[in-house]
Amino acid sequence: MNNTHIPIVGGTTLSLPTSFDRLWDLATNIWWTWDHEAQELWRRIDPQRWAEVGNPVAHLHGIEPEVWDTLETDVAYVDLYERVVRRFDTYMNSSDTWFSERGVDLDGPIAYLCTEYGLHDSLRFYSGGLGVLAGDHLKTSSDLGIPLVAVGLFYRRGYFHQAIDPHGESQHYYAPADLSGIPAYPVADRNGAPLRIPLEFPGRVVEVAVWKVQVGRVQLLMLDTDLPENEAYDRSITHLLYVRGRDARLAQEVVLGFGAVRLLDLLDIAPSAWHVNEGHAAFSLIERLDRQPGESLEERMAAVKQNTLFTLHTPVPAGNEKFDMNSVLRYTDYLVPDLPRELVAHLGRVDDFDQAPFDMGGLAIALAAKVNGVSQRHGLVASDTWRHRIGDEADGITNGVHVPTWIGTATSRLFSEAIGSDWERKLTHADAWDVIRDLDPAEVWAAHGTQKRVLLRSLRARIRSQFARHGAGPDWLKEINDMLPEDRLTIGFARRFATYKRATLILSDLPRLQHILTNPERPAQIVFSGKAHPADKGGQELIARIHELAQRPEFRGHLFFIEDYDMELGHLLTAGCDVWLNNPTPPKEASGTSGMKAAINGCLNLSIPDGWWAEAVDHGVNGWTFGPQGLDPNDDLHDADSLYQVLEKEVIPTYYERNNDGLPESWIEMMLNSIAACTHQFSSHRMLAEYTNEAYLPLGSPKT
């Protein structure tokens, strides 16, 4: 067997059979995460090992030579390999893209700046919705052929893992990344040496390295301060995502904002437009202002503003970063010494008093030509909140999800049957999705059942592992085998455990909830999952409350909390649950993309009409709504009563009403309405088309 030797991070090499050497190209491009056949390609090498690592770079490191010998004579595997490689090459080299059809040439790519990116669980550079949305943004830009380059931070320890102890307390731990086992590689300068970006910090220079992750046709460049050239206290700047210390967080955002602009300049990348995705990257605007030529400060500010888009992602104050003004000025004195301190302070001060903090969102709004919220309702809320700064209305460009990533395998097959094997290319065509309603109800229910079985098996394994760690005996662990039956209505609630999301709203009246869940003729079960930031004690208390109730005899087997929520678990839940529950305090839900992932899989939303659901819901047709219909919140008890009523009178009866063939006809009809109505409208393909037509092209086209 002839081998190809591939150099990898750390100075070692990986040996692959020459007949399969293209596996390395596939492993080092995130494209495989949204191609079902590519995923099957990895699984078929060694199913048990793939189940353990779930990451092709790490997977390839541990394959024994005799496995390759067997695969080289496996006709089915060789055929699959060659088919996937051809499709990958066609994808990467195609000039026939949605963007090319626009017939517009930009002077440079769109620069997309964000503090977190959710691409895959092997790259733990995300915490929740913002990061996953950013990851979907890059994948979709690649699919549509949009020229985009992204910049973020390379978190050596990422976001925390969560373990729940026997008392329901959240334990947080950070696992260092294995650099040889992830698809990220150092970027070199023009001379082939490791690229370094110097940043002038107070009294010292911090050197910043750059890593590249290839996301289809899009580059993600990530900044890293963990270098021997730096002092220990500076090496840790980029270790943790959403580090709790305010000074540490400020240092991260300095590296992201100033470092991103300097990086693109060093690489001779001149963006035609800049997309600042949330205020964490707003310092990029200060750096660009400092570099901008012009005779007057007003001209320079206008030049920065004319090609800048700023996207707000939350109306919650904690999500809008503010820092001590003097701390910020201490950095800018060194980084942009030619800009007057008074100007920097003015750009970041949104409140008119001497001790006002430096507001990152306010800075971004001051230097952006276009500001948008992430749903139509959030656009209105952002306009009300920031009207004094924007001077006009904020636009609403509703978020979407990358359907090829989040669709279940069985549902994807239904799409192929109804629309064609190239259904991904039709996500920008609204009229292509009406045919979904004509699918055979029995096939739809069977596909849902497949995804639900996979979910429930995974949940049982996770619960068993969790309670074995707590010291549960074999009899209790054996009982888990009979929990989470497939024929029981399964409700999912999984998201970040911020208090405004009201995870425990459904627990407001425990006797009533017990009656609903344990009805012997029409039982239900609720699966909770999610993380609260280590500094968010209120969110951690909600988790402890759910854990405690789940152990009570009256709720045992009907109420579950699954620890360590991540993208893998999110995919399983949104693809396999029957109902997706969401009940934030209005109007604090900017968007709510987990509900979109559920909707495209036929998991029916039961939600407060906030964020995206206010646009999508047709009550009783494609899901249900409850609680306040406007922007003013009701009290929790009123909303809980409304939730219980909808469950008791509409959701549960519809699920358990069966025809002579045992099918819930009305339920399946709602599933089909959900898929048909939401898959195009709340796809990231529609979202990127809007960003391109309404922002990227107007901002990035040459000005006359």
ZANUNU-913012 format. One line per field, with one value per residue (C-alpha): residue number from 1; x, y, z; residue in one letter. Coordinates in Angstrom, 1 decimal. Example, Ala and Ser with C-alpha at 12.3 -4.5 7.8 and 13.67 -1.06 7.14 Angstrom:
2
num <- 1  2 $
xx <- 12.3  13.7 $
yy <- -4.5  -1.1 $
zz <- 7.8  7.1 $
residu <- a  s $
This chain:
704
num <- 1  2  3  4  5  6  7  8  9  10  11  12  13  14  15  16  17  18  19  20  21  22  23  24  25  26  27  28  29  30  31  32  33  34  35  36  37  38  39  40  41  42  43  44  45  46  47  48  49  50  51  52  53  54  55  56  57  58  59  60  61  62  63  64  65  66  67  68  69  70  71  72  73  74  75  76  77  78  79  80  81  82  83  84  85  86  87  88  89  90  91  92  93  94  95  96  97  98  99  100  101  102  103  104  105  106  107  108  109  110  111  112  113  114  115  116  117  118  119  120  121  122  123  124  125  126  127  128  129  130  131  132  133  134  135  136  137  138  139  140  141  142  143  144  145  146  147  148  149  150  151  152  153  154  155  156  157  158  159  160  161  162  163  164  165  166  167  168  169  170  171  172  173  174  175  176  177  178  179  180  181  182  183  184  185  186  187  188  189  190  191  192  193  194  195  196  197  198  199  200  201  202  203  204  205  206  207  208  209  210  211  212  213  214  215  216  217  218  219  220  221  222  223  224  225  226  227  228  229  230  231  232  233  234  235  236  237  238  239  240  241  242  243  244  245  246  247  248  249  250  251  252  253  254  255  256  257  258  259  260  261  262  263  264  265  266  267  268  269  270  271  272  273  274  275  276  277  278  279  280  281  282  283  284  285  286  287  288  289  290  291  292  293  294  295  296  297  298  299  300  301  302  303  304  305  306  307  308  309  310  311  312  313  314  315  316  317  318  319  320  321  322  323  324  325  326  327  328  329  330  331  332  333  334  335  336  337  338  339  340  341  342  343  344  345  346  347  348  349  350  351  352  353  354  355  356  357  358  359  360  361  362  363  364  365  366  367  368  369  370  371  372  373  374  375  376  377  378  379  380  381  382  383  384  385  386  387  388  389  390  391  392  393  394  395  396  397  398  399  400  401  402  403  404  405  406  407  408  409  410  411  412  413  414  415  416  417  418  419  420  421  422  423  424  425  426  427  428  429  430  431  432  433  434  435  436  437  438  439  440  441  442  443  444  445  446  447  448  449  450  451  452  453  454  455  456  457  458  459  460  461  462  463  464  465  466  467  468  469  470  471  472  473  474  475  476  477  478  479  480  481  482  483  484  485  486  487  488  489  490  491  492  493  494  495  496  497  498  499  500  501  502  503  504  505  506  507  508  509  510  511  512  513  514  515  516  517  518  519  520  521  522  523  524  525  526  527  528  529  530  531  532  533  534  535  536  537  538  539  540  541  542  543  544  545  546  547  548  549  550  551  552  553  554  555  556  557  558  559  560  561  562  563  564  565  566  567  568  569  570  571  572  573  574  575  576  577  578  579  580  581  582  583  584  585  586  587  588  589  590  591  592  593  594  595  596  597  598  599  600  601  602  603  604  605  606  607  608  609  610  611  612  613  614  615  616  617  618  619  620  621  622  623  624  625  626  627  628  629  630  631  632  633  634  635  636  637  638  639  640  641  642  643  644  645  646  647  648  649  650  651  652  653  654  655  656  657  658  659  660  661  662  663  664  665  666  667  668  669  670  671  672  673  674  675  676  677  678  679  680  681  682  683  684  685  686  687  688  689  690  691  692  693  694  695  696  697  698  699  700  701  702  703  704 $
xx <- 0.0  1.5  1.2  1.0  2.7  0.9  2.5  0.2  0.2  2.9  5.6  4.4  3.0  -0.1  0.2  -2.7  -3.0  -2.4  -5.7  -7.5  -5.3  -8.1  -9.6  -7.3  -8.8  -12.3  -11.2  -9.7  -12.8  -15.9  -18.0  -18.3  -20.5  -23.4  -23.1  -24.8  -22.8  -19.5  -20.5  -21.2  -17.8  -16.2  -18.5  -17.8  -14.0  -14.5  -18.1  -17.1  -14.2  -16.3  -19.0  -16.3  -14.5  -17.0  -14.2  -12.4  -9.0  -8.8  -10.5  -7.7  -5.0  -6.2  -6.9  -4.8  -3.2  -5.2  -8.4  -7.2  -6.3  -9.9  -11.4  -9.2  -11.0  -14.4  -16.2  -19.0  -16.6  -14.4  -17.5  -18.7  -15.3  -15.0  -18.5  -18.0  -14.7  -16.3  -19.1  -16.7  -14.5  -17.5  -18.7  -15.4  -14.6  -18.0  -18.4  -22.2  -23.4  -26.4  -24.0  -22.5  -26.0  -26.3  -23.8  -22.1  -18.4  -17.3  -13.9  -13.2  -14.8  -17.2  -15.4  -17.5  -16.4  -17.9  -16.7  -17.9  -18.6  -20.5  -19.4  -19.1  -18.6  -14.9  -14.4  -15.6  -15.5  -19.2  -21.6  -25.0  -27.3  -25.0  -22.1  -24.3  -25.9  -22.4  -21.4  -24.5  -23.8  -20.4  -21.7  -24.4  -22.1  -20.1  -23.1  -24.3  -20.8  -20.8  -17.2  -16.7  -13.9  -14.5  -12.4  -12.8  -10.8  -9.1  -10.1  -7.7  -10.1  -13.3  -16.6  -17.1  -18.4  -21.2  -21.7  -24.6  -23.8  -26.2  -27.6  -28.3  -25.4  -23.7  -20.0  -18.0  -14.8  -12.7  -11.0  -7.9  -8.1  -5.9  -4.4  -3.3  -6.9  -8.9  -9.2  -7.4  -3.9  -1.5  -1.4  2.0  3.3  4.6  8.0  6.5  7.1  4.2  2.2  2.3  0.2  1.7  -0.8  0.4  -0.9  -0.2  3.6  4.1  3.4  1.2  1.9  -1.1  -1.0  -3.6  -5.3  -7.4  -10.5  -11.8  -15.6  -16.4  -15.3  -15.1  -12.0  -12.4  -9.3  -8.9  -6.7  -4.6  -2.4  -1.2  2.4  5.8  6.6  3.9  3.9  1.8  -1.0  -1.3  -1.1  -4.4  -6.4  -7.8  -8.2  -11.8  -15.0  -17.0  -14.5  -16.2  -13.7  -14.5  -10.8  -10.1  -13.2  -12.1  -8.7  -10.3  -12.5  -9.4  -7.6  -10.7  -11.4  -8.0  -6.5  -9.0  -8.3  -4.6  -4.8  -6.7  -4.3  -1.3  -2.9  -3.6  -7.3  -9.2  -12.9  -15.6  -17.9  -17.6  -20.2  -19.8  -21.9  -22.8  -20.8  -18.0  -16.0  -16.8  -13.2  -12.5  -14.3  -11.8  -8.9  -10.4  -11.1  -7.4  -6.2  -8.8  -7.3  -9.1  -8.6  -11.0  -12.2  -15.7  -14.7  -12.9  -15.8  -18.1  -15.8  -15.8  -19.5  -20.5  -19.5  -20.3  -23.2  -23.9  -26.2  -27.7  -28.6  -30.3  -32.4  -31.2  -28.8  -26.4  -25.8  -24.7  -21.1  -20.2  -16.8  -15.3  -14.4  -10.9  -10.1  -10.9  -9.1  -6.0  -5.9  -6.7  -4.0  -1.5  -3.3  -4.5  -2.5  -3.3  -7.1  -8.2  -9.2  -12.3  -13.4  -13.0  -14.9  -17.6  -18.1  -18.6  -20.6  -24.3  -25.4  -24.9  -23.0  -19.3  -19.0  -20.9  -19.4  -18.0  -20.9  -19.7  -23.1  -23.3  -19.9  -20.9  -24.1  -22.2  -20.0  -22.4  -24.4  -26.9  -28.1  -30.4  -32.1  -32.5  -36.3  -38.9  -40.1  -36.5  -36.0  -38.8  -37.4  -33.9  -35.4  -37.1  -34.0  -31.5  -33.5  -31.4  -28.3  -29.5  -31.5  -33.8  -35.3  -33.3  -34.0  -35.2  -33.4  -34.8  -32.3  -32.3  -30.7  -28.5  -30.9  -28.4  -26.7  -29.8  -32.1  -32.5  -31.3  -34.8  -36.4  -33.7  -34.8  -38.3  -37.0  -35.2  -38.4  -40.6  -38.2  -35.3  -31.8  -30.6  -33.1  -30.4  -30.0  -33.7  -33.6  -33.7  -36.9  -40.1  -42.4  -40.4  -41.5  -45.3  -45.0  -44.0  -47.7  -48.3  -46.0  -47.4  -48.5  -47.4  -43.9  -43.7  -44.7  -42.2  -39.4  -40.2  -40.3  -36.8  -35.4  -37.3  -35.9  -32.4  -33.0  -34.5  -31.7  -29.1  -31.0  -31.2  -27.4  -26.7  -29.0  -27.4  -23.9  -25.0  -26.5  -23.8  -21.4  -23.7  -23.5  -26.8  -27.2  -27.7  -31.5  -32.0  -29.8  -31.7  -35.0  -33.7  -34.1  -37.9  -37.9  -38.7  -41.0  -41.3  -45.2  -45.3  -45.6  -42.1  -41.6  -38.2  -36.8  -33.1  -31.3  -29.1  -30.5  -30.7  -33.4  -35.5  -36.0  -38.1  -37.1  -39.3  -42.5  -44.1  -43.3  -45.4  -48.4  -46.9  -50.2  -51.6  -48.4  -48.3  -51.9  -50.9  -47.7  -48.9  -52.4  -52.4  -54.3  -52.4  -49.0  -46.3  -42.6  -40.4  -36.7  -34.7  -31.1  -29.0  -26.1  -26.0  -22.9  -20.7  -21.4  -25.2  -26.3  -30.0  -29.7  -27.9  -30.7  -33.2  -31.2  -31.0  -34.8  -35.5  -33.0  -34.6  -38.2  -37.0  -36.0  -39.4  -41.6  -44.5  -42.4  -39.9  -39.8  -41.7  -39.2  -35.5  -32.5  -29.7  -26.3  -23.7  -25.9  -24.0  -24.6  -24.8  -27.6  -29.3  -29.4  -30.9  -33.5  -34.8  -34.9  -36.6  -38.9  -42.6  -43.0  -40.5  -41.3  -40.2  -41.4  -39.1  -40.3  -41.4  -39.9  -36.5  -36.3  -34.4  -34.9  -34.8  -33.2  -33.6  -37.3  -36.5  -34.4  -37.4  -39.9  -37.9  -37.9  -41.7  -41.2  -44.1  -43.4  -45.4  -44.1  -44.7  -45.1  -41.8  -38.7  -39.1  -42.3  -44.3  -43.7  -44.1  -47.0  -50.4  -52.0  -53.3  -52.1  -48.2  -47.8  -49.3  -48.8  -49.7  -49.3  -49.1  -49.6  -47.9  -44.6  -45.8  -45.2  -47.9  -47.1  -45.6  -48.7  -51.0  -48.6  -48.3  -52.0  -52.2  -49.5  -51.4  -54.6  -53.1  -51.4  -54.5  -57.1  -55.1  -51.6  -52.1  -55.6  -54.2  -51.2  -53.2  -56.1  -55.4  -57.2  -57.9  -54.3  -52.9  -51.8  -52.3  -53.7  -54.2  -50.8  -49.0  -50.8  -49.5  -46.0  -46.2  -47.5  -44.6  -42.0  -43.5  -44.0  -40.7  -37.9  -37.4  -38.6  -36.4  -33.4  -30.0  -30.1  -33.0  -31.3  -28.0  -29.9  -31.5  -28.1  -26.6  -29.3  -30.1  -26.7  -23.6  -24.2  -25.4  -22.5  -19.8  -20.4  -18.0  -19.3  -19.5 $
yy <- 0.0  3.3  6.1  9.9  11.7  14.9  17.4  18.4  20.9  20.0  19.0  15.4  13.8  11.8  8.8  8.1  5.6  7.3  5.9  7.8  10.9  13.3  12.4  15.0  17.8  16.7  16.5  20.0  21.8  22.2  21.4  17.8  18.9  19.7  16.9  13.6  11.4  12.9  12.2  8.6  8.4  9.1  6.7  3.8  3.9  2.8  3.3  2.8  5.2  7.8  7.6  8.4  11.3  12.7  14.7  13.6  15.1  13.3  10.2  9.8  9.9  6.6  4.4  1.2  0.2  -3.0  -0.9  0.8  -2.5  -3.6  -0.4  -0.4  -3.6  -2.5  -1.5  0.3  2.4  3.3  4.4  6.5  8.1  9.0  10.3  12.6  13.8  14.7  16.6  18.4  19.5  20.6  22.6  24.3  25.1  26.1  29.5  29.0  30.4  32.4  35.4  35.1  35.3  38.8  40.0  42.4  42.6  43.9  45.6  43.2  40.7  41.3  41.4  39.6  40.2  38.2  37.1  33.5  30.9  27.7  25.4  22.0  20.6  19.9  23.6  25.0  28.6  29.2  29.4  29.6  31.3  34.2  31.8  29.2  32.0  33.2  29.7  29.3  32.7  31.5  28.1  29.9  32.5  29.6  27.9  31.1  32.1  35.3  36.7  36.9  36.6  36.2  37.1  35.9  34.8  31.4  30.3  27.7  26.5  27.7  27.7  25.6  22.0  21.6  18.8  18.6  17.2  15.1  18.2  20.0  22.4  23.3  22.5  24.2  23.0  24.1  21.5  22.7  22.2  19.4  21.5  18.4  17.1  20.0  21.5  24.7  25.7  28.6  31.3  32.3  35.7  36.4  34.9  31.6  32.5  32.3  35.5  37.9  41.0  43.4  45.3  48.2  47.5  49.9  49.6  46.6  45.0  41.9  39.6  37.9  34.7  33.7  30.4  29.5  27.3  26.6  26.7  25.6  28.5  30.9  31.6  32.0  33.7  33.5  35.6  33.9  35.6  32.3  32.6  32.2  35.8  37.2  37.4  34.8  37.3  38.2  34.6  33.9  36.7  34.4  31.3  31.5  32.5  35.1  35.2  36.7  39.4  42.8  43.7  40.4  40.8  44.3  42.9  40.3  42.8  45.0  42.1  41.2  44.7  46.2  42.9  42.1  45.3  44.9  41.3  41.9  44.7  42.5  39.9  42.6  42.0  45.2  44.6  46.3  46.4  45.5  43.6  44.1  41.3  42.5  45.1  42.8  43.7  47.4  48.5  47.6  50.9  52.9  51.2  51.9  55.5  55.9  54.5  56.3  59.0  62.3  66.0  66.3  64.1  64.4  63.1  60.2  59.3  59.4  57.1  54.5  54.8  54.5  50.8  49.5  47.3  46.7  43.9  44.0  40.6  41.3  43.9  42.6  45.0  42.3  41.4  45.0  45.4  48.4  49.1  51.6  54.7  55.2  51.6  51.9  55.1  53.6  51.1  53.6  56.0  53.4  51.8  55.0  57.8  60.2  60.1  62.6  61.1  63.3  61.8  58.2  59.0  60.8  57.9  55.4  57.6  57.2  58.7  62.4  62.3  62.4  58.8  57.2  53.9  53.2  51.5  49.1  49.0  52.8  53.0  50.6  52.5  55.9  54.6  52.4  53.4  50.6  49.1  46.0  43.8  40.1  39.8  42.3  42.7  43.1  45.8  47.8  47.2  48.2  51.4  52.4  51.6  53.3  56.0  58.8  57.2  55.9  58.9  56.7  53.3  50.1  47.6  44.1  41.2  38.1  35.4  32.0  28.7  26.7  24.0  21.4  21.5  21.3  19.0  15.5  12.7  11.2  14.6  15.4  12.3  13.6  16.9  14.9  13.0  16.1  18.7  16.8  15.8  19.4  20.8  22.8  25.0  25.8  27.3  30.8  29.9  30.3  28.6  25.4  24.4  24.3  20.7  19.6  19.6  16.8  14.3  11.0  11.4  7.9  8.6  11.8  10.2  7.4  9.8  11.7  8.4  7.6  10.9  10.6  7.1  8.3  11.2  9.1  6.5  9.2  10.8  7.5  7.0  10.6  10.2  6.8  8.3  11.3  9.2  6.5  9.4  10.4  6.9  5.5  1.7  -0.8  -1.2  2.6  2.6  -0.3  1.6  4.2  1.7  2.0  5.8  8.2  5.9  6.7  6.9  9.6  13.3  14.8  18.5  20.0  23.2  23.7  27.0  29.3  29.5  33.3  34.2  36.2  33.0  31.7  28.0  27.2  28.9  25.6  24.6  27.4  25.2  21.8  19.9  21.0  20.1  16.7  16.1  17.0  14.9  11.8  11.4  7.6  7.9  10.9  11.3  13.7  14.2  17.3  17.4  20.4  21.2  24.3  26.2  29.2  31.3  30.7  34.2  33.8  32.5  33.1  30.8  28.2  28.2  27.5  24.4  23.2  23.6  21.5  18.8  18.6  18.3  15.6  13.5  13.7  10.6  12.5  13.7  10.9  9.6  12.6  15.5  15.4  17.8  16.8  18.3  19.8  21.2  21.5  21.6  17.8  17.6  20.7  18.9  15.7  17.6  19.9  17.0  14.5  16.3  16.6  20.1  22.9  25.2  28.8  31.4  34.4  37.6  39.8  41.7  40.2  37.5  39.0  36.0  32.5  30.3  27.0  27.2  27.5  24.4  22.6  23.9  22.7  19.2  19.2  19.7  22.0  25.3  26.2  29.7  33.2  35.3  37.1  37.2  35.1  33.3  36.5  36.4  32.7  31.5  30.6  29.3  25.8  25.5  25.3  25.5  27.4  30.6  31.7  34.6  38.3  39.2  42.6  44.0  44.5  41.4  39.8  38.4  34.9  33.3  34.6  33.3  29.9  29.5  30.4  27.7  25.1  25.8  25.4  22.2  20.7  21.8  21.8  20.3  17.1  16.2  16.8  14.6  11.7  11.8  8.9  7.7  4.0  3.6  4.9  8.1  11.5  13.1  16.6  16.6  15.5  18.2  20.8  19.3  19.7  23.2  24.0  22.6  24.2  27.6  27.9  26.1  28.7  31.8  31.0  29.6  31.4  31.2  33.7  35.7  36.0  36.9  39.8  40.8  40.8  42.7  45.2  45.7  44.1  45.2  48.8  49.3  47.5  48.7  51.4  54.9  57.5 $
zz <- 0.0  -1.1  1.4  1.3  4.3  5.4  7.8  10.6  13.5  16.1  13.6  13.0  9.9  9.1  6.8  4.5  1.6  -1.7  -2.9  -0.2  0.2  -0.7  2.7  4.2  2.0  3.1  6.8  6.8  5.4  7.5  4.3  5.4  8.4  6.1  3.6  4.7  2.4  3.6  7.2  6.1  4.5  7.9  9.8  7.4  8.1  11.7  13.1  16.8  16.6  14.7  17.4  20.0  18.2  15.7  14.1  10.9  11.7  15.1  13.4  10.8  13.4  15.0  12.0  11.9  8.5  8.2  8.2  5.1  3.5  3.9  2.6  -0.5  -1.7  -0.5  -3.8  -2.0  0.1  -2.9  -4.8  -1.9  -1.5  -5.2  -5.3  -2.3  -3.6  -7.0  -5.3  -3.1  -6.0  -8.0  -5.0  -4.4  -8.0  -9.3  -10.7  -11.1  -7.8  -6.6  -6.1  -9.6  -11.0  -9.5  -12.1  -9.6  -9.0  -5.7  -5.2  -2.3  0.0  2.8  6.1  8.8  12.4  15.4  18.8  18.5  15.8  16.1  13.2  14.8  18.3  17.5  17.3  20.6  19.7  20.5  23.5  22.0  19.5  18.4  17.6  15.8  13.8  12.8  11.8  9.7  8.1  6.9  5.6  3.7  2.3  1.0  -0.5  -2.3  -3.4  -1.5  -1.3  2.5  4.9  8.6  11.7  15.3  18.3  18.7  22.2  23.4  26.1  24.4  26.3  29.4  29.6  32.1  34.7  37.1  40.5  42.6  44.2  40.9  41.2  37.9  37.7  35.0  33.4  30.4  28.2  26.3  22.5  21.0  18.2  16.3  16.2  14.9  11.4  12.2  10.9  11.5  8.9  7.5  6.3  2.9  3.8  5.0  8.7  11.2  10.9  13.8  14.5  17.0  19.2  21.4  24.8  27.8  28.4  26.1  22.7  22.5  19.6  18.0  15.9  13.3  12.7  9.7  9.5  6.0  5.8  2.3  0.2  3.1  5.3  9.0  10.5  14.3  16.5  19.3  22.0  23.6  22.3  23.9  22.9  25.3  29.0  30.9  31.7  28.0  26.7  28.5  26.8  24.2  26.4  27.5  25.6  27.6  30.4  33.4  34.4  32.8  32.3  30.6  28.4  27.4  26.4  24.2  22.4  21.9  20.3  18.1  16.9  16.4  15.5  12.7  10.8  11.1  10.0  6.8  6.0  6.5  4.2  1.6  1.9  1.2  2.1  0.1  3.1  6.8  8.8  12.6  14.0  17.6  19.5  20.6  17.5  17.5  18.2  14.5  13.7  15.8  14.1  10.6  11.5  12.5  9.2  7.0  4.8  4.6  5.0  7.9  10.7  9.4  6.0  7.6  9.8  6.8  4.8  7.6  8.0  4.3  4.0  7.5  8.6  12.3  13.5  17.0  18.4  21.7  23.5  26.8  28.5  29.6  25.9  25.0  26.2  28.3  29.8  32.1  30.0  31.5  30.9  27.2  26.8  28.4  25.5  22.7  23.9  22.8  19.9  18.1  19.7  16.8  17.5  20.1  23.4  23.4  20.1  21.2  24.4  22.5  20.1  22.9  25.3  24.8  28.1  28.9  32.2  33.1  34.4  31.6  30.5  27.0  25.1  22.4  20.7  20.7  19.1  16.3  15.7  15.5  12.7  10.7  7.7  8.3  11.6  11.8  14.3  13.7  13.4  12.3  15.9  17.1  14.5  16.2  19.6  18.5  16.9  20.2  22.3  20.0  18.2  19.9  18.4  15.1  14.2  12.2  12.2  12.6  9.8  10.6  8.7  10.3  11.2  9.5  10.0  7.6  6.6  5.3  8.8  10.9  8.9  10.1  7.8  7.4  6.8  4.3  2.3  2.2  0.8  -2.0  -2.8  -2.9  -4.4  -5.9  -4.8  -5.3  -2.8  -1.1  -4.2  -4.0  -0.6  -2.1  -4.1  -1.9  -4.4  -4.4  -1.0  -1.4  -2.7  0.8  1.8  -0.7  0.9  2.0  5.7  6.6  5.2  7.1  10.4  9.7  9.1  12.3  14.2  13.0  14.2  17.5  18.2  17.6  20.0  22.7  22.6  22.9  25.8  27.7  27.2  28.5  31.5  32.3  32.2  34.3  37.1  37.0  37.8  40.7  42.2  41.1  41.6  38.8  39.4  38.9  35.9  34.4  34.9  32.4  29.6  30.0  30.3  27.4  25.5  21.8  21.7  24.4  23.5  23.9  24.6  24.2  25.9  25.2  25.1  27.1  30.7  30.9  33.4  30.9  28.9  31.9  31.7  34.7  33.5  32.8  36.4  37.9  38.9  39.9  40.6  37.2  35.4  37.1  35.9  32.4  32.3  34.0  32.4  31.9  28.6  27.1  29.0  28.1  28.9  28.9  28.2  29.4  28.5  28.5  30.2  32.4  32.4  35.5  36.6  36.2  39.5  38.7  35.6  37.6  40.2  37.5  36.4  40.0  40.4  37.3  38.4  41.9  40.4  38.0  41.0  42.7  42.5  41.0  38.0  37.7  34.1  32.8  33.5  32.5  32.5  30.2  31.0  28.7  26.0  22.7  18.9  18.7  21.3  19.9  16.5  18.0  20.0  17.2  14.8  17.2  19.6  18.9  20.4  20.8  23.8  24.1  26.6  27.0  28.6  25.7  24.0  25.0  22.4  19.5  17.3  18.6  16.0  17.8  17.0  13.3  13.5  15.0  12.5  9.4  10.9  11.6  15.3  16.2  18.0  21.1  21.8  23.0  19.9  20.2  17.9  14.7  15.9  15.7  12.0  11.5  13.6  12.2  15.4  15.1  11.5  11.8  15.6  18.6  20.5  24.0  26.3  25.4  21.7  21.9  23.1  26.7  28.9  31.1  34.5  34.7  36.3  33.5  30.8  32.6  32.7  29.0  28.3  30.3  28.5  25.0  26.1  27.6  25.0  21.7  21.7  23.6  22.1  18.5  19.1  20.5  18.0  15.6  12.4  11.6  10.4  13.7  12.2  13.9  10.7  12.0  13.7  10.5  8.5  11.0  10.6  6.8  7.2  9.5  7.1  4.0  5.6  7.5  5.5  2.9  4.9  7.9  6.1  6.3  2.5  2.5  5.2  3.3  0.1  2.1  3.6  0.2  -1.6  1.2  2.7  1.2  -2.4  -1.6  1.0  -1.0  -4.5  -5.7  -4.8  -7.6 $
residu <- m  n  n  t  h  i  p  i  v  g  g  t  t  l  s  l  p  t  s  f  d  r  l  w  d  l  a  t  n  i  w  w  t  w  d  h  e  a  q  e  l  w  r  r  i  d  p  q  r  w  a  e  v  g  n  p  v  a  h  l  h  g  i  e  p  e  v  w  d  t  l  e  t  d  v  a  y  v  d  l  y  e  r  v  v  r  r  f  d  t  y  m  n  s  s  d  t  w  f  s  e  r  g  v  d  l  d  g  p  i  a  y  l  c  t  e  y  g  l  h  d  s  l  r  f  y  s  g  g  l  g  v  l  a  g  d  h  l  k  t  s  s  d  l  g  i  p  l  v  a  v  g  l  f  y  r  r  g  y  f  h  q  a  i  d  p  h  g  e  s  q  h  y  y  a  p  a  d  l  s  g  i  p  a  y  p  v  a  d  r  n  g  a  p  l  r  i  p  l  e  f  p  g  r  v  v  e  v  a  v  w  k  v  q  v  g  r  v  q  l  l  m  l  d  t  d  l  p  e  n  e  a  y  d  r  s  i  t  h  l  l  y  v  r  g  r  d  a  r  l  a  q  e  v  v  l  g  f  g  a  v  r  l  l  d  l  l  d  i  a  p  s  a  w  h  v  n  e  g  h  a  a  f  s  l  i  e  r  l  d  r  q  p  g  e  s  l  e  e  r  m  a  a  v  k  q  n  t  l  f  t  l  h  t  p  v  p  a  g  n  e  k  f  d  m  n  s  v  l  r  y  t  d  y  l  v  p  d  l  p  r  e  l  v  a  h  l  g  r  v  d  d  f  d  q  a  p  f  d  m  g  g  l  a  i  a  l  a  a  k  v  n  g  v  s  q  r  h  g  l  v  a  s  d  t  w  r  h  r  i  g  d  e  a  d  g  i  t  n  g  v  h  v  p  t  w  i  g  t  a  t  s  r  l  f  s  e  a  i  g  s  d  w  e  r  k  l  t  h  a  d  a  w  d  v  i  r  d  l  d  p  a  e  v  w  a  a  h  g  t  q  k  r  v  l  l  r  s  l  r  a  r  i  r  s  q  f  a  r  h  g  a  g  p  d  w  l  k  e  i  n  d  m  l  p  e  d  r  l  t  i  g  f  a  r  r  f  a  t  y  k  r  a  t  l  i  l  s  d  l  p  r  l  q  h  i  l  t  n  p  e  r  p  a  q  i  v  f  s  g  k  a  h  p  a  d  k  g  g  q  e  l  i  a  r  i  h  e  l  a  q  r  p  e  f  r  g  h  l  f  f  i  e  d  y  d  m  e  l  g  h  l  l  t  a  g  c  d  v  w  l  n  n  p  t  p  p  k  e  a  s  g  t  s  g  m  k  a  a  i  n  g  c  l  n  l  s  i  p  d  g  w  w  a  e  a  v  d  h  g  v  n  g  w  t  f  g  p  q  g  l  d  p  n  d  d  l  h  d  a  d  s  l  y  q  v  l  e  k  e  v  i  p  t  y  y  e  r  n  n  d  g  l  p  e  s  w  i  e  m  m  l  n  s  i  a  a  c  t  h  q  f  s  s  h  r  m  l  a  e  y  t  n  e  a  y  l  p  l  g  s  p  k  t $
